[in-house]
Amino acid sequence: MSNKHKIPTLTPADISRHHFLEGQTWLPVLGEDHQLFHINRLEEYRQYLKFPLPPHRKTVFDFIFLTKGHSTRSKGLESITFSANSFFFLPAYQITAHEWMSEDVEGYFCHFDASVLQEKYYRPDFRSDFSFLQFVGNPVVTTDESFVTEILPLFQKLIREYQRNQAFK
């Protein structure tokens, strides 16, 4: 297989070059520990993304949580459309492509290095506790309104902390 057909593996530093339109003057806000953790509002980034995003892998875990709109993303060979009140989780090194996101989309994108959870749980195989982070697990977790009401303040706090640009602790 020639190099032009290989699916790239992206580090957090590579993600912006791969995901955003070329030649733009806008750049995303990246925290000091972007390689370990990043979170942003989808509605602030959506217009700058170049859809469809070609197949790729990332060295970090990520998730998208939609509060409004729809999106179509793949995990491996399976293409999945998900909507408001849903998470789409992707384990590190899983092949993915992001085909589409509705123009009215709202919600959050977050990536994190495995070390963030490994340090919390003090064991390397934290994935066994979270089926949605496994290569064979269903990546979509749908929630109800009461959960959304509880989790939104946490996402807003994560955004504020991330934008303070302090080292991850």
N, C-alpha and C positions, 0 to 999 in steps of 0.2 A: 504494500500500500504506500503511495507517495505521501509526502508531508502535507500536501494541500488537502488531503482527505482525512487526516487525523483529527480526532475530536480533542480540542484543547482542554487542558486542566488549568483552571484559573485560580490564582491566589487572590486575596482581597485587593491587592494593588492592581491586578489585571482587570478586575470586574468593570470599572468605569470605561476603559478603552473598548471593551467587548460589547457593553450594553448600551452605550449612549451614542447619539448621532455625531458624526465627525464634523469638525469645523465650527462647533458651537463655542460661544464665549462663556456660557453658563457651566459651572462645575459644581458637583455635589459637595455638601459639607461633610468632611471626614474628620472624625475624632482622632485623638492621639493614639489610641489603641485600636484603630480601624481593623488591623489584622486579627484581633481577638473578638471584636464586637462592633456591630453597626446597626443602627435603626433609623428609619426615615418614614415620612408620610408618603404614600403612593401618589396622592393628588399633587404633590410638589414636584414629583419626578416624572410622572407619566408622559408628559408632552416631549420629554427629551429622549425617551427610549426608542430604539430602532427595532420595531416589530416587523417580521418575526425574528426573534433572537435565535441564531443557529445553535445546533447541539453543542453542548459544552459540559464540563464537570467543574466543580468548585472544591477547593481544599477545606472549605468550611461548611457547616450545616446552615440551612436557611429556612425561613418560613415567610409566607405571605398571609396576612389576615385581612380579609375584605369586610368592610362595614357597609359598602355600597358598590353596586356594579357587578361585573363578571370578568372572568379571566380564563384562558385556556393555556395550560402548561403540561408538559409531559414529565413522566418519571419512567426512565427506561424507554420502552417502546409504547407505553400506554399514554394516550392523550386524554386529559381530564379537564372538563369545564367545571368551575366552581363559582360560587356567588356569595352574597352578603352573609355574614355570621359564620364564615368558614375559614379554617386554616388550611394551607397547603404546605406540608413539611417535606423537606428534601434532605436526605443524609449526605454527608460529605462524600465526594467522588462518584456520586450517582450521575449518570448521563441524563441531561434534561435539555429541553428547548422551551422557550416561552413564546407561544404562537401569537397571543393576542391579549389585550386588556381593554375593556370598554372605556370610552372617553370620560364617562361619569364616575370612574372608579375612585373609591376612597378606602383608606385602610393603612396598613403598615407592612413594610418589608424589614426583616431582621436577619442578619447572619451572625454566627458565633462559632468560635473555634471549640473543638471538643474539650480542650483544657478547662473551659469555663464550667462545664458540667462535671468533668472528672474531679476537679478540685472540690466542688460542692459535695459530691457523693463519695469521694475518697476511694473510688474504684474505677478502673479503666473501662469496664464494660457496662456503662450506664445505659446503653441502648436497649438492653434486655428489659428495662422497666418501661420503655416507650416504644411500642410497636410501630408507631408512625415514623420513627427515626431509623427503622431497619430497611434494608434494601428490598425486602419482600412485603413490607407492611403497606397498608392503605395510607396514602399521604394526606388524605382529606379528613379533617375532623370538623364536623358541623356542630355549632353551639346554639343555645337558645338565647332569647333576649335578656334573661336574668344574668346569664354568664357575661354577655357583652357589657351590661351595665357595670359589672364588677371589674372586668379586665381593662376597659378603656382608661380609667384613671391610672392604672399601672403602666400602660403603654405611654400615656402622656408624661408620666414621671420618668420613664426610661429616656424619652426624647429630650426632656429638659436636662437630665444628667449627662446624656451623650453630648449635647450641644455646649455644655460647660467645658468640654474638651479636656477632661482630667484623665489621668492614667487609670486603667482598669484596676480595681481592687477586689 
